[in-house]
Amino acid sequence: MKISSASLNGLSAYAATGSHRIGLRQLEILHLLRRGLSTRAIALELGIAWSTVRVYLHRLRRRVARWNATRTRAHARRATV
């Protein structure tokens, strides 16, 4: 499973805000993604199934999508005022 650099940047920005609770395992996976590891390599590194890594990534992406939508709406409100 390949993660685009735009997705990875979005995940990193989301994690960096500090206002969102991200689990330790999600942060570990994000860090390993930034190092360029594949989902299978991450699974081996962490001693978990690769399908578990995919679940963590899926959940992170859903949270980032909601976060981006909220930011976009807030920005649009400020621009129209």
MMTF fields as JSON, N, C-alpha, C and O atoms, coordinates in Angstrom:
{
  "mmtfVersion": "1.0.0",
  "mmtfProducer": "UNKNOWN",
  "numBonds": 323,
  "numAtoms": 324,
  "numGroups": 81,
  "numChains": 1,
  "numModels": 1,
  "chainsPerModel": [1],
  "groupsPerChain": [81],
  "chainIdList": ["A"],
  "bondAtomList": [4, 2, 8, 6, 12, 10, 16, 14, 20, 18, 24, 22, 28, 26, 32, 30, 36, 34, 40, 38, 44, 42, 48, 46, 52, 50, 56, 54, 60, 58, 64, 62, 68, 66, 72, 70, 76, 74, 80, 78, 84, 82, 88, 86, 92, 90, 96, 94, 100, 98, 104, 102, 108, 106, 112, 110, 116, 114, 120, 118, 124, 122, 128, 126, 132, 130, 136, 134, 140, 138, 144, 142, 148, 146, 152, 150, 156, 154, 160, 158, 164, 162, 168, 166, 172, 170, 176, 174, 180, 178, 184, 182, 188, 186, 192, 190, 196, 194, 200, 198, 204, 202, 208, 206, 212, 210, 216, 214, 220, 218, 224, 222, 228, 226, 232, 230, 236, 234, 240, 238, 244, 242, 248, 246, 252, 250, 256, 254, 260, 258, 264, 262, 268, 266, 272, 270, 276, 274, 280, 278, 284, 282, 288, 286, 292, 290, 296, 294, 300, 298, 304, 302, 308, 306, 312, 310, 316, 314, 320, 318],
  "bondOrderList": [1, 1, 1, 1, 1, 1, 1, 1, 1, 1, 1, 1, 1, 1, 1, 1, 1, 1, 1, 1, 1, 1, 1, 1, 1, 1, 1, 1, 1, 1, 1, 1, 1, 1, 1, 1, 1, 1, 1, 1, 1, 1, 1, 1, 1, 1, 1, 1, 1, 1, 1, 1, 1, 1, 1, 1, 1, 1, 1, 1, 1, 1, 1, 1, 1, 1, 1, 1, 1, 1, 1, 1, 1, 1, 1, 1, 1, 1, 1, 1],
  "groupList": [{"groupName": "MET", "atomNameList": ["N", "CA", "C", "O"], "elementList": ["N", "C", "C", "O"], "formalChargeList": [0, 0, 0, 0], "bondAtomList": [1, 0, 2, 1, 3, 2], "bondOrderList": [1, 1, 2], "singleLetterCode": "M", "chemCompType": "L-PEPTIDE LINKING"}, {"groupName": "LYS", "atomNameList": ["N", "CA", "C", "O"], "elementList": ["N", "C", "C", "O"], "formalChargeList": [0, 0, 0, 0], "bondAtomList": [1, 0, 2, 1, 3, 2], "bondOrderList": [1, 1, 2], "singleLetterCode": "K", "chemCompType": "L-PEPTIDE LINKING"}, {"groupName": "ILE", "atomNameList": ["N", "CA", "C", "O"], "elementList": ["N", "C", "C", "O"], "formalChargeList": [0, 0, 0, 0], "bondAtomList": [1, 0, 2, 1, 3, 2], "bondOrderList": [1, 1, 2], "singleLetterCode": "I", "chemCompType": "L-PEPTIDE LINKING"}, {"groupName": "SER", "atomNameList": ["N", "CA", "C", "O"], "elementList": ["N", "C", "C", "O"], "formalChargeList": [0, 0, 0, 0], "bondAtomList": [1, 0, 2, 1, 3, 2], "bondOrderList": [1, 1, 2], "singleLetterCode": "S", "chemCompType": "L-PEPTIDE LINKING"}, {"groupName": "ALA", "atomNameList": ["N", "CA", "C", "O"], "elementList": ["N", "C", "C", "O"], "formalChargeList": [0, 0, 0, 0], "bondAtomList": [1, 0, 2, 1, 3, 2], "bondOrderList": [1, 1, 2], "singleLetterCode": "A", "chemCompType": "L-PEPTIDE LINKING"}, {"groupName": "LEU", "atomNameList": ["N", "CA", "C", "O"], "elementList": ["N", "C", "C", "O"], "formalChargeList": [0, 0, 0, 0], "bondAtomList": [1, 0, 2, 1, 3, 2], "bondOrderList": [1, 1, 2], "singleLetterCode": "L", "chemCompType": "L-PEPTIDE LINKING"}, {"groupName": "ASN", "atomNameList": ["N", "CA", "C", "O"], "elementList": ["N", "C", "C", "O"], "formalChargeList": [0, 0, 0, 0], "bondAtomList": [1, 0, 2, 1, 3, 2], "bondOrderList": [1, 1, 2], "singleLetterCode": "N", "chemCompType": "L-PEPTIDE LINKING"}, {"groupName": "GLY", "atomNameList": ["N", "CA", "C", "O"], "elementList": ["N", "C", "C", "O"], "formalChargeList": [0, 0, 0, 0], "bondAtomList": [1, 0, 2, 1, 3, 2], "bondOrderList": [1, 1, 2], "singleLetterCode": "G", "chemCompType": "PEPTIDE LINKING"}, {"groupName": "TYR", "atomNameList": ["N", "CA", "C", "O"], "elementList": ["N", "C", "C", "O"], "formalChargeList": [0, 0, 0, 0], "bondAtomList": [1, 0, 2, 1, 3, 2], "bondOrderList": [1, 1, 2], "singleLetterCode": "Y", "chemCompType": "L-PEPTIDE LINKING"}, {"groupName": "THR", "atomNameList": ["N", "CA", "C", "O"], "elementList": ["N", "C", "C", "O"], "formalChargeList": [0, 0, 0, 0], "bondAtomList": [1, 0, 2, 1, 3, 2], "bondOrderList": [1, 1, 2], "singleLetterCode": "T", "chemCompType": "L-PEPTIDE LINKING"}, {"groupName": "HIS", "atomNameList": ["N", "CA", "C", "O"], "elementList": ["N", "C", "C", "O"], "formalChargeList": [0, 0, 0, 0], "bondAtomList": [1, 0, 2, 1, 3, 2], "bondOrderList": [1, 1, 2], "singleLetterCode": "H", "chemCompType": "L-PEPTIDE LINKING"}, {"groupName": "ARG", "atomNameList": ["N", "CA", "C", "O"], "elementList": ["N", "C", "C", "O"], "formalChargeList": [0, 0, 0, 0], "bondAtomList": [1, 0, 2, 1, 3, 2], "bondOrderList": [1, 1, 2], "singleLetterCode": "R", "chemCompType": "L-PEPTIDE LINKING"}, {"groupName": "GLN", "atomNameList": ["N", "CA", "C", "O"], "elementList": ["N", "C", "C", "O"], "formalChargeList": [0, 0, 0, 0], "bondAtomList": [1, 0, 2, 1, 3, 2], "bondOrderList": [1, 1, 2], "singleLetterCode": "Q", "chemCompType": "L-PEPTIDE LINKING"}, {"groupName": "GLU", "atomNameList": ["N", "CA", "C", "O"], "elementList": ["N", "C", "C", "O"], "formalChargeList": [0, 0, 0, 0], "bondAtomList": [1, 0, 2, 1, 3, 2], "bondOrderList": [1, 1, 2], "singleLetterCode": "E", "chemCompType": "L-PEPTIDE LINKING"}, {"groupName": "TRP", "atomNameList": ["N", "CA", "C", "O"], "elementList": ["N", "C", "C", "O"], "formalChargeList": [0, 0, 0, 0], "bondAtomList": [1, 0, 2, 1, 3, 2], "bondOrderList": [1, 1, 2], "singleLetterCode": "W", "chemCompType": "L-PEPTIDE LINKING"}, {"groupName": "VAL", "atomNameList": ["N", "CA", "C", "O"], "elementList": ["N", "C", "C", "O"], "formalChargeList": [0, 0, 0, 0], "bondAtomList": [1, 0, 2, 1, 3, 2], "bondOrderList": [1, 1, 2], "singleLetterCode": "V", "chemCompType": "L-PEPTIDE LINKING"}],
  "groupTypeList": [0, 1, 2, 3, 3, 4, 3, 5, 6, 7, 5, 3, 4, 8, 4, 4, 9, 7, 3, 10, 11, 2, 7, 5, 11, 12, 5, 13, 2, 5, 10, 5, 5, 11, 11, 7, 5, 3, 9, 11, 4, 2, 4, 5, 13, 5, 7, 2, 4, 14, 3, 9, 15, 11, 15, 8, 5, 10, 11, 5, 11, 11, 11, 15, 4, 11, 14, 6, 4, 9, 11, 9, 11, 4, 10, 4, 11, 11, 4, 9, 15],
  "groupIdList": [1, 2, 3, 4, 5, 6, 7, 8, 9, 10, 11, 12, 13, 14, 15, 16, 17, 18, 19, 20, 21, 22, 23, 24, 25, 26, 27, 28, 29, 30, 31, 32, 33, 34, 35, 36, 37, 38, 39, 40, 41, 42, 43, 44, 45, 46, 47, 48, 49, 50, 51, 52, 53, 54, 55, 56, 57, 58, 59, 60, 61, 62, 63, 64, 65, 66, 67, 68, 69, 70, 71, 72, 73, 74, 75, 76, 77, 78, 79, 80, 81],
  "secStructList": [7, 7, 7, 7, 2, 2, 2, 2, 2, 2, 2, 2, 2, 2, 2, 2, 6, 1, 1, 1, 7, 7, 7, 2, 2, 2, 2, 2, 2, 2, 2, 2, 2, 2, 6, 6, 7, 7, 2, 2, 2, 2, 2, 2, 2, 2, 6, 1, 7, 2, 2, 2, 2, 2, 2, 2, 2, 2, 2, 2, 2, 2, 2, 2, 2, 2, 2, 2, 2, 2, 2, 2, 2, 2, 2, 2, 2, 2, 2, 2, 7],
  "xCoordList": [0.845, 0.0, 0.886, 1.684, 0.76, 1.563, 0.794, -0.4, 1.482, 0.894, 1.474, 2.692, 0.61, 1.101, 1.743, 1.425, 2.642, 3.309, 2.309, 2.473, 1.268, 0.246, -0.51, -0.775, -0.857, -1.538, -0.647, -1.097, 0.611, 1.555, 1.736, 1.827, 1.788, 1.9, 0.647, 0.738, -0.514, -1.757, -1.803, -2.228, -1.36, -1.311, -0.348, -0.638, 0.796, 1.788, 1.268, 1.464, 0.61, 0.058, -1.011, -1.086, -1.828, -2.874, -2.255, -2.703, -1.242, -0.593, 0.115, 0.179, 0.644, 1.428, 0.579, 1.103, -0.724, -1.549, -1.617, -1.77, -1.505, -1.525, -2.903, -3.083, -3.877, -5.219, -6.048, -7.185, -5.5, -6.206, -5.508, -4.28, -6.306, -5.731, -5.418, -6.303, -4.146, -3.695, -2.988, -2.157, -3.327, -2.725, -1.239, -0.725, -0.57, 0.861, 1.184, 2.135, 0.386, 0.637, 0.463, 1.235, -0.544, -0.736, 0.466, 0.91, 0.983, 2.167, 3.376, 4.168, 3.521, 4.625, 4.519, 5.505, 3.31, 3.095, 3.365, 3.987, 2.909, 3.149, 4.648, 5.131, 5.368, 6.826, 7.504, 8.392, 7.086, 7.681, 7.32, 8.128, 6.122, 5.748, 6.653, 7.1, 6.919, 7.796, 9.192, 9.888, 9.602, 10.906, 10.879, 11.916, 9.676, 9.563, 9.258, 9.347, 8.901, 8.592, 7.214, 6.3, 7.076, 5.784, 4.94, 5.435, 3.668, 2.811, 3.313, 3.245, 3.804, 4.329, 5.603, 5.792, 6.467, 7.689, 7.363, 8.011, 6.359, 5.923, 5.397, 5.705, 4.603, 4.059, 5.183, 5.128, 6.19, 7.327, 8.064, 8.441, 8.269, 8.974, 8.247, 8.874, 6.91, 6.116, 5.623, 5.084, 5.811, 5.382, 3.872, 3.308, 3.217, 1.771, 1.45, 2.322, 0.224, -0.2, -0.265, -0.59, 0.046, 0.003, -1.418, -1.623, -2.4, -3.789, -4.119, -4.953, -3.476, -3.672, -3.107, -3.705, -1.969, -1.367, -2.341, -2.543, -2.937, -3.89, -5.096, -5.597, -5.565, -6.691, -6.303, -7.067, -5.118, -4.654, -4.593, -5.032, -4.051, -3.945, -5.322, -5.548, -6.227, -7.586, -8.243, -8.854, -8.11, -8.701, -8.058, -8.741, -6.753, -6.059, -6.537, -6.781, -6.671, -7.122, -8.535, -8.82, -9.419, -10.778, -10.748, -11.469, -9.92, -9.821, -9.253, -9.711, -8.262, -7.658, -8.673, -8.725, -9.473, -10.479, -11.478, -11.842, -11.922, -12.841, -12.154, -12.748, -10.895, -10.121, -9.954, -10.126, -9.618, -9.452, -10.762, -10.763, -11.877, -13.177, -13.518, -14.039, -13.228, -13.494, -12.632, -13.119, -11.359, -10.449, -10.906, -10.866, -11.34, -11.773, -13.014, -13.102, -13.977, -15.184, -14.837, -15.368, -13.954, -13.555, -12.867, -13.107, -12.029, -11.325, -12.318, -12.199, -13.293, -14.298, -15.143, -15.49, -15.477, -16.248, -15.473, -16.032, -14.184, -13.351, -13.217, -13.17, -13.156, -12.964, -14.21, -14.113, -15.388, -16.622, -17.098, -18.032, -16.469, -16.912, -16.341, -16.6],
  "yCoordList": [-1.175, 0.0, 1.232, 1.421, 2.058, 3.275, 4.461, 4.614, 5.292, 6.511, 7.683, 7.814, 8.53, 9.678, 10.681, 10.717, 11.489, 12.482, 13.509, 14.028, 13.813, 14.76, 14.186, 14.896, 12.906, 12.264, 12.244, 12.511, 11.929, 11.876, 13.247, 13.362, 14.287, 15.649, 16.038, 16.697, 15.633, 15.909, 15.213, 15.796, 13.948, 13.208, 13.863, 13.972, 14.298, 14.942, 16.263, 16.574, 17.037, 18.316, 18.09, 18.819, 17.079, 16.747, 16.377, 16.853, 15.541, 15.102, 16.253, 16.295, 17.185, 18.286, 19.346, 20.141, 19.374, 20.411, 20.269, 21.262, 19.041, 18.818, 18.914, 18.543, 19.408, 19.554, 18.29, 18.217, 17.309, 16.065, 14.92, 14.861, 14.02, 12.863, 11.791, 11.27, 11.479, 10.413, 9.409, 9.769, 8.169, 7.131, 6.969, 7.353, 6.397, 6.16, 5.302, 5.58, 4.252, 3.366, 4.116, 3.908, 4.988, 5.77, 6.685, 6.844, 7.279, 8.123, 7.314, 7.773, 6.112, 5.236, 4.911, 4.966, 4.574, 4.23, 5.439, 5.307, 6.596, 7.819, 8.098, 8.461, 7.928, 8.131, 7.161, 7.555, 5.904, 4.913, 5.19, 4.946, 5.695, 6.096, 7.219, 7.212, 8.186, 9.307, 8.81, 9.423, 7.694, 7.105, 6.328, 5.879, 6.176, 5.526, 4.039, 3.371, 3.503, 2.084, 1.782, 2.602, 0.605, 0.151, -0.361, -0.508, -0.63, -1.143, -2.49, -2.772, -3.301, -4.612, -4.459, -5.172, -3.538, -3.298, -2.722, -3.059, -1.856, -1.291, -2.413, -2.46, -3.31, -4.431, -5.278, -5.664, -5.561, -6.337, -5.595, -6.188, -4.306, -3.475, -3.454, -3.52, -3.359, -3.243, -4.587, -4.662, -5.641, -6.966, -7.143, -7.834, -6.498, -6.617, -7.046, -7.019, -7.436, -7.845, -6.626, -5.524, -6.831, -5.695, -5.18, -3.995, -6.058, -5.599, -4.651, -3.758, -4.838, -3.934, -2.555, -1.535, -2.529, -1.257, -0.543, 0.666, -1.274, -0.672, -0.096, 0.963, -0.773, -0.266, 1.046, 2.01, 1.087, 2.322, 3.463, 4.576, 3.188, 4.219, 4.672, 5.863, 3.733, 4.08, 5.017, 6.019, 4.683, 5.523, 6.908, 7.914, 6.947, 8.245, 9.094, 10.291, 8.472, 9.218, 9.774, 10.901, 8.987, 9.471, 10.68, 11.652, 10.621, 11.741, 12.974, 14.091, 12.772, 13.894, 14.506, 15.728, 13.685, 14.205, 15.094, 16.16, 14.668, 15.498, 16.788, 17.866, 16.665, 17.834, 18.824, 20.027, 18.332, 19.206, 19.889, 21.066, 19.167, 19.756, 20.873, 21.915, 20.659, 21.681, 22.907, 24.035, 22.694, 23.817, 24.583, 25.813, 23.869, 24.513, 25.373, 26.497, 24.835, 25.614, 26.862, 27.94, 26.721, 27.876, 28.935, 30.13, 28.499, 29.426, 30.138, 31.341, 29.392, 29.985, 31.011, 32.05, 30.732, 31.688, 32.978, 34.069, 32.855, 34.047, 34.852, 36.081, 34.184, 34.864, 35.618, 36.62, 35.141, 35.785, 36.877, 37.61, 36.995, 38.009, 39.354, 40.331],
  "zCoordList": [0.0, 0.0, 0.0, 0.918, -1.001, -1.129, -0.582, -0.838, 0.166, 0.717, -0.067, -0.18, -0.605, -1.358, -0.41, 0.779, -0.941, -0.098, 0.412, 1.516, -0.372, 0.085, 1.276, 2.246, 1.208, 2.339, 3.562, 4.677, 3.35, 4.457, 5.086, 6.309, 4.262, 4.794, 5.574, 6.609, 5.081, 5.796, 7.137, 8.135, 7.163, 8.424, 9.401, 10.592, 8.893, 9.755, 10.3, 11.475, 9.454, 9.897, 10.958, 11.947, 10.74, 11.699, 13.044, 14.087, 13.022, 14.26, 14.955, 16.183, 14.178, 14.737, 15.421, 16.202, 15.146, 15.756, 17.263, 17.976, 17.756, 19.19, 19.818, 20.978, 19.067, 19.631, 19.43, 19.895, 18.753, 18.483, 19.188, 19.251, 19.713, 20.386, 19.362, 18.683, 19.268, 18.387, 19.282, 20.116, 19.095, 19.915, 19.654, 18.603, 20.627, 20.511, 19.298, 18.568, 19.081, 17.946, 16.628, 15.692, 16.548, 15.33, 15.087, 13.95, 16.147, 16.0, 15.561, 14.737, 16.106, 15.693, 14.208, 13.474, 13.782, 12.374, 11.487, 10.433, 11.898, 11.142, 11.015, 9.942, 12.105, 12.089, 11.116, 10.36, 11.137, 10.238, 8.787, 7.891, 8.548, 7.19, 6.697, 5.549, 7.577, 7.205, 6.853, 6.043, 7.463, 7.147, 5.829, 5.341, 5.259, 3.958, 3.999, 2.969, 5.16, 5.26, 4.689, 4.777, 4.109, 3.597, 4.759, 5.876, 4.491, 5.552, 6.056, 7.253, 5.171, 5.583, 6.415, 7.4, 6.023, 6.795, 8.172, 9.163, 8.227, 9.507, 10.405, 11.595, 9.827, 10.594, 11.184, 12.352, 10.384, 10.883, 11.984, 12.995, 11.793, 12.767, 14.119, 15.176, 14.059, 15.282, 15.817, 16.921, 15.031, 15.466, 15.457, 16.305, 14.47, 14.33, 12.905, 12.036, 12.664, 11.316, 10.401, 10.844, 9.122, 8.189, 8.035, 7.769, 8.201, 8.112, 9.267, 9.116, 10.407, 11.543, 11.22, 11.565, 10.564, 10.138, 9.199, 9.318, 8.279, 7.347, 8.082, 7.704, 9.119, 9.909, 10.586, 10.556, 11.197, 11.829, 10.813, 11.101, 9.632, 8.602, 8.123, 7.908, 7.96, 7.529, 8.546, 8.175, 9.818, 10.865, 10.908, 11.098, 10.731, 10.704, 9.539, 9.694, 8.364, 7.183, 7.38, 6.976, 7.997, 8.262, 9.185, 8.963, 10.214, 11.147, 10.455, 10.695, 9.602, 8.881, 7.923, 7.78, 7.271, 6.339, 7.081, 6.584, 8.257, 9.047, 9.479, 9.437, 9.896, 10.33, 9.182, 9.377, 7.98, 6.814, 6.444, 6.084, 6.529, 6.204, 7.185, 6.787, 8.451, 9.467, 9.226, 9.294, 8.947, 8.664, 7.436, 7.424, 6.401, 5.161, 5.401, 4.908, 6.165, 6.468, 7.275, 7.009, 8.253, 9.079, 8.22, 8.387, 7.321, 6.436, 5.512, 5.276, 4.993, 4.112, 4.854, 4.292, 6.114, 6.907, 7.122, 7.015, 7.424, 7.63, 6.343, 6.386, 5.215, 3.935, 3.495, 2.786, 3.914, 3.462, 4.388, 4.06, 5.54, 6.514, 6.172, 6.874]
}
